[in-house]
Amino acid sequence: MPDLPTRQSALAQTPKLDELIQERRDLWIQRLYAPDGAPRLPLPVDPNRAGYRDGLHALWLAPGEWLLVSEGAMAPADIGDGALSDLSHARTVFRIPVAAAREILARGCPLDLRPEVFSPGHCAQSVMASVAILVHFLEDGAHMDIYVARSYGQFMHAWLKDAALSL
Amino acid sequence: MLLIPCPHCGPRAQTEFSYGGDANVARPPAPEDADGGTWVDYLYLRDNAKGGHDELWQHIFGCRRWLRVGRDVVSHEITSCTELAESGA
């Protein structure tokens, strides 16, 4: 007689992809153009770095350009002289645990993500599966956030899950 | 695959860049007076010499800046990479 209670599911080894790749919803996302900086914001001056203060992330994009991300809206007065474009509805953001994120990104993105090069508080723009992405290694050291244009969100979700199958 | 040392983002793969052609092609100084031959020269004819070239590349998947890249087209060695706005061209 088969030993039913101990028989393992045939799907037991399949990664639980919906837990692994989570979507971050309801974010406040703005592109800030401020060639002279904005002293009241935690803007990193060095390329490929992210600043954080009081719930606000500032991700370096280009000289004088940052992506501001927070879980709640900020008052416009806090932003100084910069010009803001609201991208809250224009991005899809995925959150992936860091070890899995390294493996998944390695399957389609040319970024050097080795721990000695890409560490917590770093961010980088690149390309994956022909789609422009922004990778943010969160300050907690446990997760990476991947930003894509919203119109590529579904495609990127399918692509990430497919890449995660071989983890 | 080239590894292009973007002055802002650091060394990045060629797939993040878009090639913009020869960096030293000068537009005809008096376009309204230029004849057909001058335009053909400006738009299409390139020397394609062996050795060092100055090229335009845009870091489209990174900082989106236009760069002036010095590259040897035989060895693929990249000798310089500067922001175009700062190179005076």
gemmi code that builds the backbone of each chain (N, CA, C; Angstrom):
import gemmi

chains = {
    "A": [
        ("MET", (0.835, -1.199, 0.000), (0.000, 0.000, 0.000), (0.874, 1.255, 0.000)),
        ("PRO", (0.573, 2.246, -0.874), (1.438, 3.442, -0.926), (1.367, 4.242, 0.368)),
        ("ASP", (2.458, 4.869, 0.677), (2.563, 5.638, 1.914), (2.103, 7.063, 1.633)),
        ("LEU", (0.790, 7.270, 1.652), (0.235, 8.529, 1.152), (0.715, 9.784, 1.882)),
        ("PRO", (0.712, 9.799, 3.214), (1.045, 11.076, 3.875), (2.448, 11.576, 3.569)),
        ("THR", (3.400, 10.707, 3.235), (4.767, 11.171, 3.036), (5.111, 11.351, 1.559)),
        ("ARG", (4.146, 11.028, 0.672), (4.464, 11.177, -0.747), (4.590, 12.663, -1.085)),
        ("GLN", (5.647, 13.002, -1.803), (5.906, 14.413, -2.105), (5.155, 14.841, -3.362)),
        ("SER", (4.656, 16.039, -3.343), (3.997, 16.567, -4.534), (4.982, 16.647, -5.689)),
        ("ALA", (4.487, 16.365, -6.886), (5.348, 16.450, -8.068), (5.795, 17.877, -8.315)),
        ("LEU", (5.076, 18.856, -7.746), (5.404, 20.269, -7.966), (6.207, 20.846, -6.809)),
        ("ALA", (6.615, 19.982, -5.866), (7.249, 20.507, -4.659), (8.534, 21.257, -4.949)),
        ("GLN", (9.233, 20.861, -6.006), (10.508, 21.507, -6.296), (10.353, 22.773, -7.141)),
        ("THR", (9.133, 23.012, -7.649), (8.928, 24.214, -8.454), (8.937, 25.434, -7.534)),
        ("PRO", (9.735, 26.443, -7.845), (9.748, 27.616, -6.962), (8.369, 28.262, -6.886)),
        ("LYS", (8.042, 28.743, -5.720), (6.755, 29.426, -5.566), (6.916, 30.849, -6.107)),
        ("LEU", (6.615, 30.977, -7.396), (7.026, 32.185, -8.105), (6.290, 33.431, -7.638)),
        ("ASP", (5.026, 33.264, -7.238), (4.284, 34.454, -6.825), (4.797, 34.998, -5.496)),
        ("GLU", (5.421, 34.116, -4.695), (6.042, 34.612, -3.460), (7.419, 35.198, -3.753)),
        ("LEU", (8.088, 34.609, -4.732), (9.458, 35.040, -5.052), (9.462, 36.407, -5.731)),
        ("ILE", (8.569, 36.583, -6.706), (8.543, 37.822, -7.492), (7.276, 38.581, -7.132)),
        ("GLN", (7.430, 39.601, -6.325), (6.263, 40.344, -5.867), (6.200, 41.688, -6.557)),
        ("GLU", (4.968, 42.123, -6.807), (4.796, 43.461, -7.372), (4.620, 44.459, -6.245)),
        ("ARG", (5.295, 45.593, -6.368), (5.096, 46.670, -5.387), (4.043, 47.610, -5.944)),
        ("ARG", (3.000, 47.818, -5.167), (1.874, 48.603, -5.660), (1.829, 49.947, -4.936)),
        ("ASP", (1.099, 50.861, -5.537), (0.755, 52.135, -4.900), (1.977, 52.953, -4.485)),
        ("LEU", (2.993, 52.944, -5.320), (4.175, 53.752, -5.030), (4.008, 55.152, -5.613)),
        ("TRP", (4.669, 56.077, -4.974), (4.754, 57.453, -5.476), (6.113, 57.562, -6.155)),
        ("ILE", (6.115, 57.740, -7.485), (7.363, 57.707, -8.262), (7.453, 58.989, -9.091)),
        ("GLN", (8.554, 59.716, -8.928), (8.736, 60.955, -9.672), (10.145, 60.995, -10.262)),
        ("ARG", (10.244, 61.534, -11.471), (11.569, 61.827, -12.008), (11.886, 63.278, -11.674)),
        ("LEU", (13.005, 63.494, -11.005), (13.414, 64.841, -10.602), (14.551, 65.302, -11.489)),
        ("TYR", (14.370, 66.460, -12.112), (15.450, 67.093, -12.871), (15.875, 68.322, -12.092)),
        ("ALA", (17.073, 68.286, -11.552), (17.548, 69.377, -10.696), (19.056, 69.516, -10.859)),
        ("PRO", (19.507, 70.238, -11.919), (20.952, 70.353, -12.171), (21.711, 70.928, -10.986)),
        ("ASP", (21.050, 71.746, -10.170), (21.731, 72.342, -9.024), (21.488, 71.560, -7.736)),
        ("GLY", (20.843, 70.398, -7.849), (20.558, 69.608, -6.660), (19.365, 70.155, -5.896)),
        ("ALA", (18.993, 69.455, -4.863), (17.901, 69.899, -3.988), (18.319, 69.556, -2.569)),
        ("PRO", (18.815, 70.559, -1.823), (19.478, 70.282, -0.539), (18.600, 69.577, 0.483)),
        ("ARG", (17.278, 69.687, 0.336), (16.436, 69.077, 1.371), (16.118, 67.618, 1.070)),
        ("LEU", (16.614, 67.119, -0.061), (16.353, 65.724, -0.407), (17.629, 64.901, -0.263)),
        ("PRO", (17.493, 63.608, 0.019), (18.683, 62.748, 0.188), (19.250, 62.315, -1.154)),
        ("LEU", (19.665, 63.285, -1.988), (20.104, 62.959, -3.341), (21.557, 62.497, -3.331)),
        ("PRO", (21.837, 61.301, -3.821), (23.227, 60.872, -3.938), (23.895, 61.606, -5.092)),
        ("VAL", (25.133, 62.055, -4.884), (25.875, 62.748, -5.943), (26.575, 61.743, -6.843)),
        ("ASP", (27.031, 60.624, -6.264), (27.763, 59.631, -7.049), (26.813, 58.860, -7.950)),
        ("PRO", (27.269, 58.529, -9.160), (26.445, 57.727, -10.061), (26.134, 56.360, -9.483)),
        ("ASN", (25.005, 55.818, -9.875), (24.620, 54.446, -9.526), (24.472, 54.249, -8.018)),
        ("ARG", (24.089, 55.306, -7.329), (23.865, 55.185, -5.891), (22.444, 55.637, -5.573)),
        ("ALA", (21.937, 55.110, -4.451), (20.607, 55.492, -4.002), (20.713, 56.095, -2.605)),
        ("GLY", (19.960, 57.151, -2.364), (19.912, 57.749, -1.041), (18.572, 57.437, -0.400)),
        ("TYR", (18.542, 57.487, 0.920), (17.295, 57.172, 1.618), (17.190, 58.019, 2.876)),
        ("ARG", (16.012, 58.614, 3.077), (15.747, 59.308, 4.340), (14.243, 59.424, 4.535)),
        ("ASP", (13.782, 59.112, 5.701), (12.372, 59.303, 6.080), (11.403, 58.738, 5.039)),
        ("GLY", (11.649, 57.531, 4.596), (10.707, 56.881, 3.689), (10.859, 57.271, 2.238)),
        ("LEU", (11.826, 58.155, 1.925), (12.006, 58.585, 0.537), (13.311, 58.020, -0.019)),
        ("HIS", (13.178, 57.281, -1.128), (14.360, 56.802, -1.843), (14.651, 57.765, -2.982)),
        ("ALA", (15.931, 58.064, -3.207), (16.347, 58.877, -4.351), (17.384, 58.082, -5.121)),
        ("LEU", (17.031, 57.677, -6.339), (17.896, 56.824, -7.154), (18.539, 57.651, -8.251)),
        ("TRP", (19.869, 57.576, -8.345), (20.589, 58.330, -9.357), (20.253, 57.788, -10.746)),
        ("LEU", (19.914, 58.678, -11.687), (19.611, 58.249, -13.061), (20.637, 58.765, -14.049)),
        ("ALA", (21.012, 60.030, -13.912), (21.936, 60.699, -14.824), (22.400, 61.949, -14.086)),
        ("PRO", (23.441, 62.644, -14.599), (23.854, 63.870, -13.903), (22.669, 64.828, -13.765)),
        ("GLY", (22.340, 65.195, -12.540), (21.230, 66.115, -12.310), (19.852, 65.493, -12.384)),
        ("GLU", (19.776, 64.166, -12.485), (18.465, 63.510, -12.579), (18.383, 62.363, -11.585)),
        ("TRP", (17.278, 62.308, -10.890), (17.052, 61.238, -9.913), (15.623, 60.738, -10.029)),
        ("LEU", (15.422, 59.513, -9.548), (14.083, 58.974, -9.416), (13.733, 58.994, -7.933)),
        ("LEU", (12.645, 59.679, -7.598), (12.197, 59.730, -6.204), (11.096, 58.701, -6.022)),
        ("VAL", (11.226, 57.875, -4.991), (10.247, 56.817, -4.760), (9.881, 56.806, -3.283)),
        ("SER", (8.583, 56.814, -2.995), (8.169, 56.629, -1.613), (6.830, 55.918, -1.602)),
        ("GLU", (6.462, 55.417, -0.432), (5.207, 54.673, -0.339), (4.038, 55.608, -0.111)),
        ("GLY", (4.292, 56.877, 0.149), (3.211, 57.836, 0.263), (3.633, 59.122, -0.423)),
        ("ALA", (2.674, 59.927, -0.862), (3.008, 61.142, -1.593), (3.764, 62.125, -0.701)),
        ("MET", (4.667, 62.874, -1.313), (5.374, 63.928, -0.602), (4.753, 65.266, -0.941)),
        ("ALA", (4.872, 66.198, -0.038), (4.371, 67.540, -0.334), (5.286, 68.188, -1.368)),
        ("PRO", (4.732, 68.854, -2.391), (5.565, 69.447, -3.437), (6.568, 70.459, -2.885)),
        ("ALA", (6.254, 71.090, -1.759), (7.133, 72.114, -1.216), (8.489, 71.544, -0.807)),
        ("ASP", (8.550, 70.256, -0.546), (9.802, 69.665, -0.084), (10.838, 69.514, -1.191)),
        ("ILE", (10.480, 69.815, -2.426), (11.305, 69.410, -3.546), (12.241, 70.516, -4.035)),
        ("GLY", (12.059, 71.724, -3.567), (12.980, 72.790, -3.950), (12.731, 73.278, -5.364)),
        ("ASP", (13.831, 73.607, -6.086), (13.710, 74.232, -7.401), (13.594, 73.242, -8.561)),
        ("GLY", (13.707, 71.951, -8.282), (13.743, 70.973, -9.368), (12.432, 70.861, -10.114)),
        ("ALA", (12.494, 70.219, -11.278), (11.301, 69.936, -12.061), (10.941, 68.469, -11.873)),
        ("LEU", (9.667, 68.204, -11.634), (9.226, 66.832, -11.371), (8.320, 66.335, -12.492)),
        ("SER", (8.499, 65.069, -12.864), (7.524, 64.410, -13.726), (6.952, 63.240, -12.939)),
        ("ASP", (5.639, 63.155, -12.895), (4.990, 62.097, -12.119), (4.983, 60.797, -12.924)),
        ("LEU", (5.678, 59.785, -12.420), (5.733, 58.490, -13.102), (5.013, 57.412, -12.300)),
        ("SER", (4.215, 57.830, -11.303), (3.585, 56.847, -10.412), (2.770, 55.823, -11.184)),
        ("HIS", (2.138, 56.270, -12.277), (1.301, 55.355, -13.059), (2.062, 54.798, -14.247)),
        ("ALA", (3.344, 55.110, -14.348), (4.091, 54.765, -15.558), (5.111, 53.665, -15.326)),
        ("ARG", (5.160, 53.109, -14.118), (6.162, 52.087, -13.834), (5.509, 50.876, -13.190)),
        ("THR", (6.057, 49.716, -13.507), (5.745, 48.490, -12.775), (7.013, 48.115, -12.023)),
        ("VAL", (6.851, 47.783, -10.745), (8.012, 47.522, -9.894), (7.899, 46.117, -9.307)),
        ("PHE", (8.978, 45.347, -9.466), (9.022, 43.995, -8.912), (10.032, 43.961, -7.782)),
        ("ARG", (9.700, 43.215, -6.741), (10.636, 43.038, -5.621), (11.008, 41.555, -5.522)),
        ("ILE", (12.307, 41.299, -5.552), (12.804, 39.919, -5.576), (13.905, 39.786, -4.521)),
        ("PRO", (13.915, 38.692, -3.743), (15.025, 38.470, -2.795), (16.358, 38.471, -3.528)),
        ("VAL", (17.382, 38.952, -2.847), (18.599, 39.329, -3.558), (19.294, 38.154, -4.245)),
        ("ALA", (19.338, 36.998, -3.607), (20.047, 35.864, -4.229), (19.339, 35.443, -5.520)),
        ("ALA", (18.010, 35.376, -5.463), (17.241, 35.012, -6.657), (17.359, 36.100, -7.712)),
        ("ALA", (17.358, 37.354, -7.272), (17.424, 38.462, -8.232), (18.727, 38.411, -9.021)),
        ("ARG", (19.836, 38.100, -8.338), (21.117, 37.998, -9.045), (21.056, 36.936, -10.136)),
        ("GLU", (20.494, 35.774, -9.772), (20.424, 34.671, -10.735), (19.505, 35.023, -11.904)),
        ("ILE", (18.374, 35.613, -11.582), (17.393, 35.921, -12.644), (17.958, 36.989, -13.574)),
        ("LEU", (18.537, 38.039, -13.001), (19.071, 39.115, -13.843), (20.230, 38.616, -14.694)),
        ("ALA", (20.992, 37.664, -14.161), (22.138, 37.155, -14.922), (21.685, 36.468, -16.203)),
        ("ARG", (20.413, 36.074, -16.273), (19.925, 35.374, -17.456), (19.591, 36.312, -18.610)),
        ("GLY", (19.611, 37.631, -18.374), (19.246, 38.469, -19.508), (19.745, 39.895, -19.432)),
        ("CYS", (20.583, 40.198, -18.442), (20.985, 41.585, -18.239), (22.513, 41.641, -18.121)),
        ("PRO", (23.168, 42.565, -18.842), (24.638, 42.573, -18.846), (25.272, 43.228, -17.619)),
        ("LEU", (24.481, 43.698, -16.658), (25.060, 44.375, -15.489), (25.961, 43.431, -14.687)),
        ("ASP", (27.026, 44.005, -14.130), (27.885, 43.270, -13.214), (27.260, 43.367, -11.819)),
        ("LEU", (26.660, 42.270, -11.352), (25.931, 42.295, -10.074), (26.639, 41.496, -8.984)),
        ("ARG", (27.933, 41.207, -9.181), (28.654, 40.499, -8.126), (28.637, 41.332, -6.838)),
        ("PRO", (28.585, 40.657, -5.679), (28.443, 41.391, -4.409), (29.529, 42.436, -4.195)),
        ("GLU", (30.754, 42.181, -4.682), (31.822, 43.157, -4.435), (31.676, 44.390, -5.321)),
        ("VAL", (30.835, 44.327, -6.342), (30.639, 45.469, -7.241), (29.301, 46.155, -6.979)),
        ("PHE", (28.264, 45.361, -6.773), (26.906, 45.895, -6.636), (26.404, 45.531, -5.241)),
        ("SER", (26.335, 46.523, -4.368), (26.010, 46.224, -2.971), (24.810, 47.056, -2.513)),
        ("PRO", (24.335, 46.839, -1.291), (23.143, 47.567, -0.826), (23.322, 49.074, -0.960)),
        ("GLY", (22.254, 49.750, -1.413), (22.327, 51.185, -1.628), (22.801, 51.559, -3.018)),
        ("HIS", (23.051, 50.565, -3.862), (23.422, 50.841, -5.247), (22.189, 50.728, -6.136)),
        ("CYS", (22.230, 51.417, -7.277), (21.194, 51.237, -8.283), (21.862, 51.352, -9.647)),
        ("ALA", (21.211, 50.812, -10.672), (21.791, 50.883, -12.008), (20.689, 50.718, -13.042)),
        ("GLN", (20.826, 51.477, -14.114), (19.923, 51.306, -15.239), (20.607, 50.402, -16.253)),
        ("SER", (19.811, 49.567, -16.882), (20.383, 48.681, -17.886), (19.261, 48.181, -18.789)),
        ("VAL", (19.525, 47.046, -19.435), (18.561, 46.492, -20.375), (18.413, 45.001, -20.071)),
        ("MET", (17.182, 44.527, -20.124), (16.963, 43.093, -19.974), (15.869, 42.683, -20.937)),
        ("ALA", (16.131, 41.639, -21.712), (15.168, 41.183, -22.716), (14.721, 42.368, -23.582)),
        ("SER", (15.674, 43.211, -23.954), (15.444, 44.385, -24.807), (14.608, 45.470, -24.144)),
        ("VAL", (14.340, 45.361, -22.855), (13.528, 46.351, -22.141), (14.428, 47.122, -21.175)),
        ("ALA", (14.258, 48.434, -21.145), (15.030, 49.252, -20.208), (14.568, 48.957, -18.781)),
        ("ILE", (15.546, 48.702, -17.894), (15.200, 48.415, -16.502), (16.035, 49.293, -15.583)),
        ("LEU", (15.545, 49.454, -14.373), (16.305, 50.104, -13.312), (16.330, 49.138, -12.144)),
        ("VAL", (17.531, 48.782, -11.705), (17.685, 47.837, -10.595), (18.110, 48.618, -9.363)),
        ("HIS", (17.431, 48.394, -8.252), (17.766, 49.060, -6.993), (18.025, 47.984, -5.945)),
        ("PHE", (19.257, 47.940, -5.451), (19.612, 47.022, -4.362), (19.265, 47.751, -3.071)),
        ("LEU", (18.215, 47.288, -2.407), (17.702, 48.016, -1.256), (18.694, 48.055, -0.108)),
        ("GLU", (18.579, 49.118, 0.671), (19.511, 49.342, 1.774), (19.470, 48.216, 2.800)),
        ("ASP", (18.353, 47.475, 2.874), (18.278, 46.382, 3.850), (19.141, 45.184, 3.444)),
        ("GLY", (19.648, 45.202, 2.207), (20.535, 44.127, 1.759), (19.822, 42.826, 1.447)),
        ("ALA", (18.483, 42.812, 1.512), (17.757, 41.547, 1.345), (16.994, 41.459, 0.031)),
        ("HIS", (16.700, 42.608, -0.587), (15.862, 42.591, -1.785), (16.440, 43.508, -2.862)),
        ("MET", (16.036, 43.201, -4.108), (16.259, 44.131, -5.212), (14.909, 44.490, -5.797)),
        ("ASP", (14.759, 45.762, -6.150), (13.566, 46.224, -6.858), (13.935, 46.432, -8.321)),
        ("ILE", (13.065, 45.998, -9.212), (13.293, 46.162, -10.643), (12.156, 47.004, -11.211)),
        ("TYR", (12.516, 48.134, -11.802), (11.527, 49.056, -12.371), (11.507, 48.880, -13.887)),
        ("VAL", (10.311, 48.753, -14.450), (10.165, 48.774, -15.907), (8.987, 49.675, -16.254)),
        ("ALA", (8.943, 50.105, -17.511), (7.784, 50.867, -17.972), (6.544, 49.982, -17.817)),
        ("ARG", (5.454, 50.618, -17.419), (4.244, 49.864, -17.114), (3.782, 49.008, -18.294)),
        ("SER", (3.950, 49.520, -19.505), (3.484, 48.775, -20.676), (4.281, 47.488, -20.874)),
        ("TYR", (5.460, 47.391, -20.265), (6.238, 46.160, -20.344), (6.063, 45.293, -19.097)),
        ("GLY", (5.190, 45.727, -18.173), (5.072, 45.036, -16.900), (4.697, 43.577, -17.047)),
        ("GLN", (3.672, 43.313, -17.865), (3.201, 41.938, -18.035), (4.272, 41.078, -18.701)),
        ("PHE", (4.881, 41.646, -19.736), (5.941, 40.926, -20.438), (7.084, 40.607, -19.487)),
        ("MET", (7.487, 41.609, -18.697), (8.624, 41.409, -17.804), (8.281, 40.408, -16.708)),
        ("HIS", (7.029, 40.436, -16.236), (6.615, 39.480, -15.213), (6.730, 38.052, -15.755)),
        ("ALA", (6.237, 37.843, -16.968), (6.327, 36.518, -17.586), (7.783, 36.125, -17.775)),
        ("TRP", (8.586, 37.090, -18.183), (10.003, 36.810, -18.442), (10.727, 36.447, -17.150)),
        ("LEU", (10.455, 37.207, -16.085), (11.110, 36.948, -14.793), (10.716, 35.573, -14.265)),
        ("LYS", (9.440, 35.234, -14.392), (8.983, 33.932, -13.893), (9.626, 32.803, -14.687)),
        ("ASP", (9.711, 33.002, -15.998), (10.329, 31.993, -16.842), (11.801, 31.799, -16.453)),
        ("ALA", (12.497, 32.919, -16.226), (13.909, 32.834, -15.835), (14.045, 32.174, -14.464)),
        ("ALA", (13.053, 32.382, -13.592), (13.140, 31.840, -12.233), (12.876, 30.343, -12.197)),
        ("LEU", (12.270, 29.799, -13.241), (11.978, 28.363, -13.253), (13.242, 27.529, -13.157)),
        ("SER", (14.345, 28.045, -13.693), (15.576, 27.256, -13.705), (16.455, 27.548, -12.497)),
        ("LEU", (15.932, 28.230, -11.498), (16.751, 28.521, -10.306), (17.032, 27.232, -9.539)),
    ],
    "B": [
        ("MET", (31.598, 41.747, -28.361), (30.932, 42.714, -27.465), (31.957, 43.709, -26.928)),
        ("LEU", (31.653, 44.984, -27.076), (32.533, 46.015, -26.514), (32.123, 46.306, -25.079)),
        ("LEU", (33.094, 46.695, -24.269), (32.818, 47.190, -22.926), (33.149, 48.677, -22.966)),
        ("ILE", (32.112, 49.521, -22.941), (32.321, 50.950, -23.133), (32.346, 51.642, -21.770)),
        ("PRO", (33.435, 52.351, -21.457), (33.544, 52.978, -20.133), (32.791, 54.308, -20.077)),
        ("CYS", (31.498, 54.236, -19.837), (30.689, 55.459, -19.740), (31.249, 56.347, -18.623)),
        ("PRO", (31.503, 57.630, -18.905), (32.088, 58.487, -17.859), (31.153, 58.670, -16.663)),
        ("HIS", (29.867, 58.386, -16.819), (28.944, 58.516, -15.687), (28.674, 57.175, -15.022)),
        ("CYS", (28.293, 56.191, -15.813), (27.782, 54.931, -15.249), (28.855, 53.881, -15.024)),
        ("GLY", (30.056, 54.075, -15.578), (31.094, 53.062, -15.450), (31.079, 52.126, -16.646)),
        ("PRO", (31.916, 51.077, -16.618), (32.004, 50.177, -17.774), (30.705, 49.416, -17.990)),
        ("ARG", (30.170, 49.525, -19.188), (28.886, 48.874, -19.488), (28.965, 48.171, -20.838)),
        ("ALA", (28.109, 47.155, -20.995), (28.096, 46.363, -22.216), (27.586, 47.185, -23.397)),
        ("GLN", (28.080, 46.832, -24.560), (27.710, 47.535, -25.796), (26.205, 47.532, -26.032)),
        ("THR", (25.496, 46.481, -25.569), (24.054, 46.393, -25.820), (23.269, 47.519, -25.146)),
        ("GLU", (23.896, 48.224, -24.188), (23.210, 49.350, -23.563), (23.341, 50.627, -24.392)),
        ("PHE", (24.129, 50.579, -25.469), (24.445, 51.794, -26.226), (23.862, 51.733, -27.630)),
        ("SER", (23.707, 52.902, -28.215), (23.301, 53.007, -29.607), (24.406, 53.752, -30.358)),
        ("TYR", (24.820, 53.191, -31.488), (25.923, 53.776, -32.246), (25.427, 54.984, -33.029)),
        ("GLY", (26.208, 56.071, -33.005), (25.769, 57.299, -33.661), (26.644, 57.735, -34.821)),
        ("GLY", (27.586, 56.899, -35.233), (28.381, 57.227, -36.407), (29.665, 57.965, -36.092)),
        ("ASP", (30.340, 58.398, -37.152), (31.611, 59.101, -37.060), (31.424, 60.437, -36.342)),
        ("ALA", (32.293, 60.719, -35.356), (32.136, 61.932, -34.561), (32.728, 63.163, -35.243)),
        ("ASN", (33.440, 62.985, -36.357), (34.146, 64.123, -36.955), (33.552, 64.575, -38.285)),
        ("VAL", (32.345, 64.157, -38.590), (31.719, 64.589, -39.840), (31.143, 65.994, -39.627)),
        ("ALA", (31.574, 66.935, -40.466), (31.111, 68.319, -40.318), (30.000, 68.608, -41.319)),
        ("ARG", (28.932, 69.205, -40.836), (27.824, 69.598, -41.709), (28.318, 70.686, -42.658)),
        ("PRO", (27.860, 70.706, -43.928), (28.302, 71.766, -44.843), (28.067, 73.135, -44.221)),
        ("PRO", (29.084, 74.012, -44.226), (28.970, 75.289, -43.530), (27.861, 76.180, -44.097)),
        ("ALA", (27.604, 76.098, -45.397), (26.516, 76.892, -45.983), (25.544, 75.928, -46.650)),
        ("PRO", (24.640, 75.316, -45.872), (23.796, 74.246, -46.417), (22.966, 74.695, -47.624)),
        ("GLU", (22.539, 75.951, -47.627), (21.665, 76.396, -48.721), (22.413, 76.450, -50.058)),
        ("ASP", (23.755, 76.586, -49.988), (24.539, 76.668, -51.222), (25.193, 75.335, -51.608)),
        ("ALA", (25.090, 74.330, -50.717), (25.798, 73.075, -50.979), (25.157, 72.335, -52.148)),
        ("ASP", (25.988, 71.783, -53.029), (25.439, 71.026, -54.161), (25.243, 69.558, -53.763)),
        ("GLY", (24.683, 68.792, -54.709), (24.366, 67.389, -54.423), (25.567, 66.589, -53.985)),
        ("GLY", (26.688, 66.830, -54.628), (27.896, 66.069, -54.298), (28.322, 66.301, -52.861)),
        ("THR", (28.213, 67.541, -52.402), (28.591, 67.869, -51.026), (27.689, 67.130, -50.026)),
        ("TRP", (26.388, 67.074, -50.366), (25.453, 66.383, -49.458), (25.704, 64.879, -49.438)),
        ("VAL", (25.969, 64.293, -50.588), (26.275, 62.862, -50.643), (27.501, 62.581, -49.782)),
        ("ASP", (28.494, 63.457, -49.924), (29.711, 63.341, -49.135), (29.397, 63.368, -47.637)),
        ("TYR", (28.585, 64.352, -47.251), (28.280, 64.568, -45.837), (27.430, 63.419, -45.274)),
        ("LEU", (26.455, 62.961, -46.067), (25.502, 61.995, -45.528), (25.997, 60.553, -45.611)),
        ("TYR", (26.704, 60.223, -46.698), (26.940, 58.795, -46.958), (28.398, 58.371, -47.010)),
        ("LEU", (29.288, 59.220, -47.484), (30.638, 58.731, -47.780), (31.534, 58.813, -46.547)),
        ("ARG", (32.130, 57.681, -46.193), (33.038, 57.621, -45.056), (34.334, 56.953, -45.504)),
        ("ASP", (35.442, 57.345, -44.852), (36.731, 56.791, -45.255), (36.922, 55.356, -44.762)),
        ("ASN", (36.376, 55.035, -43.603), (36.510, 53.691, -43.017), (37.968, 53.264, -42.933)),
        ("ALA", (38.807, 54.158, -42.441), (40.238, 53.869, -42.376), (40.528, 52.857, -41.277)),
        ("LYS", (41.547, 52.043, -41.519), (42.026, 51.095, -40.507), (42.632, 51.883, -39.352)),
        ("GLY", (42.354, 51.475, -38.115), (42.994, 52.126, -36.986), (42.011, 52.898, -36.121)),
        ("GLY", (42.475, 54.043, -35.594), (41.684, 54.776, -34.615), (40.539, 55.565, -35.233)),
        ("HIS", (39.372, 55.499, -34.623), (38.221, 56.291, -35.036), (37.690, 57.082, -33.847)),
        ("ASP", (37.082, 58.230, -34.133), (36.266, 58.911, -33.137), (34.815, 58.602, -33.466)),
        ("GLU", (34.097, 58.065, -32.490), (32.724, 57.646, -32.763), (31.763, 58.268, -31.772)),
        ("LEU", (30.514, 58.393, -32.188), (29.453, 58.828, -31.286), (28.683, 57.604, -30.797)),
        ("TRP", (28.457, 57.547, -29.515), (27.614, 56.503, -28.938), (26.662, 57.177, -27.950)),
        ("GLN", (25.426, 56.709, -27.909), (24.504, 57.205, -26.888), (24.188, 56.080, -25.913)),
        ("HIS", (24.275, 56.388, -24.632), (24.015, 55.377, -23.603), (22.510, 55.292, -23.366)),
        ("ILE", (21.801, 54.723, -24.346), (20.336, 54.804, -24.331), (19.700, 54.066, -23.156)),
        ("PHE", (20.313, 52.974, -22.691), (19.712, 52.227, -21.577), (20.349, 52.610, -20.244)),
        ("GLY", (21.149, 53.694, -20.218), (21.760, 54.134, -18.971), (21.423, 55.586, -18.717)),
        ("CYS", (22.450, 56.450, -18.754), (22.255, 57.856, -18.439), (21.723, 58.649, -19.644)),
        ("ARG", (21.616, 58.011, -20.811), (21.039, 58.587, -22.023), (21.904, 59.710, -22.608)),
        ("ARG", (23.159, 59.840, -22.140), (24.027, 60.894, -22.644), (24.730, 60.450, -23.921)),
        ("TRP", (25.023, 61.456, -24.793), (25.830, 61.204, -25.980), (27.300, 61.248, -25.593)),
        ("LEU", (28.052, 60.266, -26.071), (29.458, 60.152, -25.721), (30.305, 60.172, -26.980)),
        ("ARG", (31.527, 60.670, -26.809), (32.520, 60.602, -27.886), (33.534, 59.531, -27.487)),
        ("VAL", (33.595, 58.488, -28.296), (34.407, 57.317, -27.952), (35.529, 57.174, -28.967)),
        ("GLY", (36.771, 57.082, -28.490), (37.897, 56.782, -29.359), (38.102, 55.277, -29.401)),
        ("ARG", (38.009, 54.703, -30.605), (38.079, 53.235, -30.696), (38.936, 52.831, -31.886)),
        ("ASP", (39.796, 51.846, -31.671), (40.574, 51.271, -32.767), (39.718, 50.193, -33.415)),
        ("VAL", (39.384, 50.362, -34.694), (38.444, 49.428, -35.322), (39.109, 48.107, -35.708)),
        ("VAL", (40.423, 48.005, -35.521), (41.092, 46.728, -35.783), (41.156, 45.917, -34.486)),
        ("SER", (41.666, 46.545, -33.430), (41.848, 45.816, -32.173), (40.635, 45.959, -31.242)),
        ("HIS", (39.706, 46.867, -31.545), (38.547, 47.192, -30.703), (38.948, 47.830, -29.380)),
        ("GLU", (40.202, 48.224, -29.271), (40.623, 48.892, -28.038), (39.962, 50.268, -27.945)),
        ("ILE", (39.408, 50.579, -26.787), (38.790, 51.885, -26.586), (39.786, 52.778, -25.854)),
        ("THR", (40.171, 53.885, -26.494), (41.236, 54.711, -25.951), (40.697, 55.903, -25.169)),
        ("SER", (39.463, 56.317, -25.437), (38.910, 57.451, -24.696), (37.393, 57.366, -24.731)),
        ("CYS", (36.763, 57.992, -23.739), (35.303, 58.053, -23.731), (34.917, 59.249, -22.877)),
        ("THR", (34.382, 60.279, -23.529), (34.031, 61.498, -22.810), (32.617, 61.906, -23.179)),
        ("GLU", (32.011, 62.679, -22.302), (30.678, 63.215, -22.618), (30.812, 64.182, -23.777)),
        ("LEU", (29.916, 64.065, -24.743), (30.018, 64.879, -25.962), (29.914, 66.360, -25.630)),
        ("ALA", (29.035, 66.715, -24.710), (28.833, 68.130, -24.385), (30.108, 68.745, -23.834)),
        ("GLU", (30.987, 67.927, -23.211), (32.210, 68.464, -22.628), (33.395, 68.431, -23.602)),
        ("SER", (33.238, 67.700, -24.714), (34.370, 67.560, -25.618), (34.438, 68.705, -26.616)),
        ("GLY", (33.483, 69.624, -26.578), (33.524, 70.800, -27.419), (33.077, 70.546, -28.838)),
        ("ALA", (32.458, 69.394, -29.117), (32.012, 69.099, -30.491), (30.508, 69.242, -30.601)),
    ],
}
model = gemmi.Model(1)
for chain_id, residues in chains.items():
    chain = gemmi.Chain(chain_id)
    for i, (resn, *xyz) in enumerate(residues, 1):
        res = gemmi.Residue()
        res.name, res.seqid = resn, gemmi.SeqId(i, " ")
        for name, pos in zip(("N", "CA", "C"), xyz):
            atom = gemmi.Atom()
            atom.name, atom.element = name, gemmi.Element(name[0])
            atom.pos, atom.b_iso = gemmi.Position(*pos), 0.0
            res.add_atom(atom)
        chain.add_residue(res)
    model.add_chain(chain)
structure = gemmi.Structure()
structure.add_model(model)
structure.setup_entities()
